[in-house]
Amino acid sequence: MIIQAKGIEKSFGTLKVLKGIDLEVEKSEIVSIMGASGAGKSTLLQILGTLSTPDAGSLRIEGTDVLHLSGKELSAFRNRKIGFVFQFHHLLPEFDALENVMIPAYIGGRGDRDARQAATALLCEMGLESRMSHKPSELSGGEQQRVAIARALVNSPAILFADEPSGNLDSKTKAEIHQLFFDLRDKYGQTIVIVTHDPVLADMCDRSLFMRDGQFV
């Protein structure tokens, strides 16, 4: 199992958002998590992605007990092993597409040539070879999200976490982004966990889980 989460609990003040979540995900599996707003989906995704710490429970990723890593160790682990794609692409406006994709590679200590080659290859694969020198404001919504996906993949992470990755896109672009996740899995063996409200995307996944009131039902 690439992800093993047991008894995950999380509260914000007196509000208990996660109530003892158990989840196992296999390598190269694509899992969707659905549920109404406020069910705890995004909170769970942030904990699985090591961006947030649970109040109780255990979490192992590729066999590593991530909850017991120091801050510095956890940052290095996250940079190496985990990629994130959000509903809003969060690209840096002052940098072009290529530079945006290179940033996590630089943070991971890779040299300029290596980072540039990896970023270029991914953007070409996304069909953006003619858009690499464009800044985010010069790209369409679908192109921006493809750049964000390339950025998430530049360090070849073991797991990609996606939070409503197509929530802001028109239906044609949405279908293209959905298919892209499955193409990536087929090519790179990527494990992908997707929070979504989209039943079409959920039906495409290997497994679809539903959350209600902080638990899977």
C-alpha positions, 0 to 999 in steps of 0.5 A: 500500500502506498497510503495507509491512514488509520483513525484520522481525526481532526477538529477545528475548535469544537467542530469535529471535521474528521471522525476516525478515517481509515484509508488504504490506497494501492500504487497506481490506483486512482481514487476519488473522494466525493461528498457534500461541502463540509463533509471533510474531503479537503481537510482529509486531502490536506492531511494525506498530503502532509499539509495539515496534521491530524489530532489523532491517527497514523499515516504512512506514505510509501512505508514512511511514518510521516507524522513523526518526521521533523519539519525539515524532513517533512518538507523534503519528503513532500517535495520529493514524494507528493504533488498537488493540483488545486481548483485554482492553479496558484501559478506565480504571475510574474513567471512564465509557464516553464519557470513555474514548472521548474520552481519545485525542481529548484526547491528540490535542489536540482540544477538549472539544466536538469530542472529545465529539461524535466519541465520542458518535457512535461510541458511538451507532453501537455501539448504546451510546447508553443506556450512555454514562454507565456505568463499565466495571464496569457494562457487559457484556464485549461492551459493554466491547469495543465501547467499546474499539473506539470508543476506537480509532476516535475519531481516525479512524485509517488502520489498526486493529490488533486482538489477539485482540479476541473471545478473552474473549467468548461465541459470540453476542457474538463473532459480533457483534464480528466483524461490527462490524469488517466494518461499520466497514470498509464505512462508513469504509474502515478497514484492519484487521489482526487476530491471532486463533486463531478460524478463523471470523473468519479465514475472514471476512477478505479474506486470512488469513496463518499464522505458524510459528516467526517466519515466514509459511508 
